[in-house]
Amino acid sequence: MLEAHGVGFSYPGIRVLQDINLTVEAGERHAIIGPNGAGKTTLFKVLSGEDIAQEGTVTYQGQDVTRKGAWERVKLGFGRTFQVARVFPEMTVLDNMIVALECRQRIRHESGGPWWKVAAGRLLLEEARERLAEVRLGGVADDEAGILSHGDKKRLELGLSLALEPRILLLDEPTAGMSPDDRKEVVQLLKGLQEKRDLTLLLTEHDMDVVFGLATRLTVLSLGQILASGDPEQVRKEPVVREVYLGQRH
Amino acid sequence: MRNDFLDVYFSGVKGRASLVLAMLILVASVPFSPGSGLTFLVGLLMIQAVFAISFNILFGLTGLISFGQAAYFAAGAYGTAYLMQLDVGMPFLVAWVLGGLIGGVFAIAVGLVALRRASGIYFAILSLALGQLVYTVIRYSDALGRDDGMLGIDRPVLNFFLFQIDLGVGERYFYFILIATALLVAFLWWVWHGKLGRVLFAIRQDPDRVRFLGVNVQRYQQYAFVIGGTTAALAGGLMGPWAHILTPELAHWSYSALPILMSLLGGVAYFWGPVAGAIVFAWLGYITRTMPGIQELVIGGVLLVIVLALPGGIAGGAARIRQWLRRRRLTNEKEAGSNA
């Protein structure tokens, strides 16, 4: 579904990614792990279009998207969340969702009711409330998003991305900074959503419980290169991986 | 904050409508007050209020700091006046709309350059530089009166074919300004509170997040630019016949500071903020008109106090008072309930 061929990326004076070859199959829950500074976030940026790869190509469903910007990739079916959740802090939670749904209307060239109407239509409002309930934010719909707890912001951001009904969702550390209970919950939420909506997930994660609880495929990144990729249990057993990454932690 | 757009629709519509109506009646009664000085100032105030909102569509709503807003205002003012003075019998309303379009086209051009190449402070400086271009062009154009300005601009006659309205009679042009600015404010209110306004407001808060909602952010910033430029130019187009004279100062960067100050004073997060700022600004100018020399000092001092005391501007302060009153009412009701 999403493939990287020989992708390389450097910031001035430092090489971050080197000859990355990665395939994400449709329906996978693909986790990328690696020590801090391995290049996970940069790889995410290059795959999602926030940054453009300097070497190699990125293809999505057979189409070359290497030079396409983020918004163009989103139109093709990409969704993305950030390591530190990014929502619209000065709007209510409900308005956050309304903005996301109206963006979907634009992408699909759907009308949102009479053009002169100021408020969002009734159907859209209903959907917004349903989607907030799905990520368990129904109770705080009228709160300003800026005052939400960290975990709630993360779930709101996930909800905003899901509102566009993406086919592949890129999650940069979806449980970063959460309590163990919240983490378990997010794992269940993501599993449920993925099965219900026929989603492909690509995520980075530090927490091994989340990784092994969620991933159907595992890729290990170290110093900008891929060390191993495959079935999570098998990758876990590879000596080089144990040495570089897992060995440091367990 | 801005999230009152649902509020607006579901409650208090009557309250707001009567407030707007009261304001319209108040303004409409100004020409009946003794002395014509006030009438002129209020006409100017209405024009400048639209100018200030047009700036705040860029700044408060979309998050773009334009230091060259006077260029669009002047482009509209000079464009309209120039077309009026051409001896081709162009109806005034056509000249006015064309003047607005000149501002809009100029905004597209500036936006294409500034939005593509720059962000943040660089964008501000670039908009300033491109704005000064208009100032220079006016100062060196014979057709636009060079440094002396364009003089003797008459109040127009509106020709509706079946009948004519001579706006030169009495205070008719004042009422024309009232109607024209009311329509412009209504349009800008619609932009601010509608679907377009919501996504522009989201762009101000986090353009990257909006990109990942599939929006071409640069194109929407360009929309904001065109709306701000066109409405500023339409406001400017009303100036010539009102003041009878246009001078290049209208395009100078210091004139661009006017809507910035008004917006900051009134509250950039609120649609009516710049209007409140414009009113206070005009009022300060009016009461200090007999203090030559220390006028700027007084105005500057008052602005400093207000900005420091009310970080959200006048509208922000008013919103806080409203919240406080609501909270007090709620606690009173609760106490009344527990006593009973």
HADDOCK unambig.tbl for C-alpha pairs under 7 A between the chains (distance, minus, plus):
assign (segid A and resid 70 and name CA) (segid B and resid 211 and name CA) 6.08 0.50 0.50
assign (segid A and resid 70 and name CA) (segid B and resid 212 and name CA) 6.06 0.50 0.50
assign (segid A and resid 71 and name CA) (segid B and resid 211 and name CA) 4.84 0.50 0.50
assign (segid A and resid 71 and name CA) (segid B and resid 212 and name CA) 5.63 0.50 0.50
assign (segid A and resid 71 and name CA) (segid B and resid 213 and name CA) 6.76 0.50 0.50
assign (segid A and resid 71 and name CA) (segid B and resid 214 and name CA) 4.05 0.50 0.50
assign (segid A and resid 71 and name CA) (segid B and resid 215 and name CA) 5.44 0.50 0.50
assign (segid A and resid 71 and name CA) (segid B and resid 216 and name CA) 5.99 0.50 0.50
assign (segid A and resid 72 and name CA) (segid B and resid 214 and name CA) 6.41 0.50 0.50
assign (segid A and resid 74 and name CA) (segid B and resid 212 and name CA) 6.16 0.50 0.50
assign (segid A and resid 74 and name CA) (segid B and resid 213 and name CA) 6.60 0.50 0.50
assign (segid A and resid 74 and name CA) (segid B and resid 214 and name CA) 4.90 0.50 0.50
assign (segid A and resid 75 and name CA) (segid B and resid 214 and name CA) 5.50 0.50 0.50
assign (segid A and resid 79 and name CA) (segid B and resid 212 and name CA) 6.76 0.50 0.50
assign (segid A and resid 80 and name CA) (segid B and resid 212 and name CA) 6.54 0.50 0.50
assign (segid A and resid 86 and name CA) (segid B and resid 209 and name CA) 6.49 0.50 0.50
assign (segid A and resid 88 and name CA) (segid B and resid 202 and name CA) 6.18 0.50 0.50
assign (segid A and resid 88 and name CA) (segid B and resid 205 and name CA) 5.90 0.50 0.50
assign (segid A and resid 88 and name CA) (segid B and resid 206 and name CA) 6.70 0.50 0.50
assign (segid A and resid 91 and name CA) (segid B and resid 3 and name CA) 5.71 0.50 0.50
assign (segid A and resid 92 and name CA) (segid B and resid 3 and name CA) 6.66 0.50 0.50
assign (segid A and resid 99 and name CA) (segid B and resid 198 and name CA) 6.50 0.50 0.50
assign (segid A and resid 99 and name CA) (segid B and resid 199 and name CA) 6.27 0.50 0.50
assign (segid A and resid 100 and name CA) (segid B and resid 213 and name CA) 6.43 0.50 0.50
assign (segid A and resid 103 and name CA) (segid B and resid 213 and name CA) 6.23 0.50 0.50
assign (segid A and resid 103 and name CA) (segid B and resid 214 and name CA) 6.77 0.50 0.50
assign (segid A and resid 103 and name CA) (segid B and resid 215 and name CA) 6.83 0.50 0.50
assign (segid A and resid 107 and name CA) (segid B and resid 214 and name CA) 6.94 0.50 0.50
assign (segid A and resid 118 and name CA) (segid B and resid 190 and name CA) 6.60 0.50 0.50
assign (segid A and resid 118 and name CA) (segid B and resid 193 and name CA) 6.00 0.50 0.50
assign (segid A and resid 118 and name CA) (segid B and resid 194 and name CA) 4.19 0.50 0.50
assign (segid A and resid 118 and name CA) (segid B and resid 195 and name CA) 6.64 0.50 0.50
assign (segid A and resid 119 and name CA) (segid B and resid 5 and name CA) 6.72 0.50 0.50
assign (segid A and resid 119 and name CA) (segid B and resid 6 and name CA) 6.23 0.50 0.50
assign (segid A and resid 119 and name CA) (segid B and resid 9 and name CA) 6.72 0.50 0.50
assign (segid A and resid 119 and name CA) (segid B and resid 194 and name CA) 6.39 0.50 0.50
